[in-house]
Amino acid sequence: MEIKEILARIGYVRNNAGLSAREVSQRIGMSPQYVAQVESGRIVLTVEKLLQILQVCNFPIERFFSNNIADYEADNELKLLISTL
């Protein structure tokens, strides 16, 4: 996965949680501009901070790194249904 995709997914996660970049930044103990700067690629994201962002947004890491982040739930339901056949 390219870094641009990871940064775009952070924005997706944050928006999905209904949180602003400022709110997420403050909840992970960083400056108010931190997440906005990460999303724009101006600051290098560490694994630790990524995990904190996912935790604050209550977003599973498996879903974050799935092939289709938006349809993850539907994909899993379909896999479960198929496995019961």
C-alpha positions, 0 to 999 in steps of 0.5 A: 500500500502506497503512503498516499493511500494510507494518508487518504485512509486516515481521513476516511477513518476520521470522517467515518468517526465524525471527528475533526482533524483537530479533535483526533489530534487532541485526543492522541495528545498532539498539537491541534494541527497534527492530523491535518499535517499527517493527512497532507503528507507534511509530517511522517506518520509513525506506526504508534500514532497510526494505532492511536488514531485508529483507537480514538476513531474506534476503527479496526486495524484489519479493516484499515488495511483491507483491500476495500476499506469502504466495503469491509463489513459487507465483504465479511458478511458475504464471506461468512454467508459463503462459508456456511453453505 
